Amino acid sequence: MPDAFAELSAVIAVGVGISLVMRLIRQPLVIGYILTGVVVGPAVFKIVSSPETIELFANFGIALLLLIVGLGLNPRVIREVGKIALFIAISKILVATSLGFVVAQALGYGKRAAIYIGICLSFSSTIIILKLLSDKKEQSRLYGKISIGFLLVEDLLAALVLIGISSAGTGGFSLNDLWTLSYKIVLILLGLSTIRILLLDRVKNWIGSSSEFLFLFTLGWGLGIASLFKAAGFSLELGALVAGVALAPLPYASEAAARLRPLRDFFIVLFFVLMGSHLQFNQVGAVLPEALLLAGLVMIVNPIIVMSVMGFSGYTKKTSFKTAMTGGQLSEFALILVLLGLSLGQVNSQVVTLVTVTALITIAVSTYLITYSDKLYDFFEGSLHLFERRKLKNEHDGHRNYELVLFGYLKGGAEFLKTFQKMGKSYIVVDYDPKVIDILENISANYMYGDVTDNELLDELNPKHVRLLVSTITNLDINRSLARWLEKESPNAVFVCSAETAEEAAELYELGAAYVMLPHYIGSEKISAFIKKSELKKSEFKKFREKHLAYLESHPEYFGSTSTD
């Protein structure tokens, strides 16, 4: 254990140094992580003497990544992109596998090795693409959802390929084994559905009432379900994804995902380090020309397949192009597949090196293609009309632009919500109280469950489109932070907030608030104005009292409720 601790510490230290250089020269950090793996692996310094330790932590990162993806999925997203995702995945696998097989045979590889190489060229990397989409905060864009969709279909098909090859290598494919696996997954899914309906839906408010418990519950649920799937003969990635999808319809899903992201980012770094550590230079020179040829094939043909399918389906050329840019690399599945083939004696070490080098080349280059896809689209736009039909789909981008934002509902937020709805503009109510979320759900209001201090949540609001932000929260530190954030991200937006004292109000005005509500002063001002108007007639006060009671009764959420903001 001390050796493993020192080893991991050394890997992280080298990773920090290389990542610092990457930042200074403005390069994607993923490249730095892979270079770290090359440096600490057997190719250079040989720091990693127990790769199983790094692999263990890398598996945590993969499981967390797929869990977070699952938390963002729901039946509506699946209905929206399911058909096109399936069409892309199947077309890409069939065409790329066939072409890869032909090219590999032309390079002198035998039929069995050529089949392996062709299959490896057809699958794209779920881990790489999800990480880059997350870094760009575009996983909820239409192209991001389609990309995630076809990647998940590919992962399911990849699992079947691995099962088939494993069975063939140990005596032939058994339909009985396939039936057993199907039986197991049906039982697991039925069990999860039952738990969701009978237990989670009943205790969701209790789970979401504590951010610390929400974090631990989601982590335990995700890793537990992933382990269950692995024990049943499936991949932990599939299990983690299913665990996330099971929680996705619950109101706290986005908050749970936000809490898990820092942990995911740490562990996923080790996945890229592990990938780079597989590279050994002793065979690289012999396969480099072939690897460059196959890499070029992957980075050109796979995107063309994706653009052709999407263009035929009626998507715009921009959506097709950005989706296509996510398909130009080899998957981590390719490394697993060829290592399995090597252990079964179906391929030799040269094929393993060829696929590894090809994977690293395509991952490195596609990182830039995805990161700078908008600039690349602007450059190639004039040549992309071939991939766009005259009759286009009515695309609905999942990246919502909210003009009106309300933080906190109970402390007077109901009146703002009514005003927002009457204005007919896009709005969102953000609150961290599970009871409030139930109220908003019952009245069919647009809401988001989350903590205002969470930067990930603020980014999801797409602040450049916000025209009015109202905070009924009276915490001075929170309102200070919101004022500074809004001034930086959307300086033309109107900021209305709350304060406890006149001194706090003055400070918030200094920070750019358009209006600061002082609840005690507002009540005093209103009753003072009525006193002048009533001429001290008790009948007038009675009318005012009845009107106020009627107003309070029309807002039952105010009775017996306290905000947690």
C-alpha angles and dihedrals in degrees: 000000000000089000091049090048092050091045093051091045091053091049092051091047092052089045091054092051095048092043089053089056090048091054093048092053091040097242127146112274091226088071089054092052092052091047088052089057091051091049097047094039131082091280094072127356100002092219092148105076095154106043090171088074092054089044091054092055091042089057089055089054093049092048092049092047092053092042091056091047089052091051088059095051126087136161092271093058092046091052090047099053105012098101097045091044091054092046093050095046096049094043092047095048095047097046098039094045092050094046093044090051092053094047093046091052090048087055090057102261120141123252096262094047090046090054090053092048092047092051091047092054093054101061124076126212114266093188096051095046096045091050093050094044089050092050089052091043089230102119089108094052116103094252090046092053092048091048092050089046097055091042091056091049089051090050091054091048090046090055089054091049091053092048090049095048092045090051093046091050093053100047110305140307114301121206087199090061090050090050091050092052092047090049091051095049092048090052092047093048092047090050093050092048091051093050090048094051100038100036118012096048089052098049100033093110092050091049093048095046092082121047091202094053091043089056094048094044094050092046093048092045093049098046092041094053091044090054090048091054092048091051089051091056101265130110121275087231091063091046093050091048093051090048090055094046090052090058096038097093092055117098095238095055095103092047091049090051091050091052092051098048098084090051091047092050092055097048096040089058087065090054091060090044089053090050092053092046091063091070117103120183099210093084100026096091093055095052101031097098091048091045091052090051093050091044090053089049092052095045094048107031100041094053090046090053091051094047092047093051093046093044090052089049092056103256121145118263092245094055090044093049096048091047090048092053089063093060101060103099142066119262127241081241087072091063092047091048098051092044088053090049090050092051090050092049093242096118134024132235092265090064090049091052092045093053092043094052091044090051093051093047094049094044092050094048096040089053087067093041092055095040093052098031093125093056091044090052091053089052096048099032095107092056097048101074089100088069095054128078122217091239108059133192119254096249119207110197114213092216098100121209111211118197095184123044127183123191112198125014110199100059097069095308093124091072092051090049091054090050092048091051093049091050090061094221128129110274142169133198115211121198137156099207113098090208090056090049088056090052092049091047092051093052091045094240122158106255144166124204111220152104117273090218091062110102091200090060092049090052090052089060089067092226098200088075096047113112099172130023119185122190118190088179111112096202106121096207092053093049091047089053092047092049093052093044093050093046089054100041103031112010094174094057120107114241119203116179144159134249138182100220140026090247091057090047091053091052092050090049087054089054091055106269112158093209133001118206117216104192096201093048093046092055092046093048092050096049092042091055090049092050090057092046097045096059085221093288111156091212089061091051089051091054090048090049093051092047091051093048091050089052092051092048090053088059104052090166089075092064116090094350130122124187120237093208 
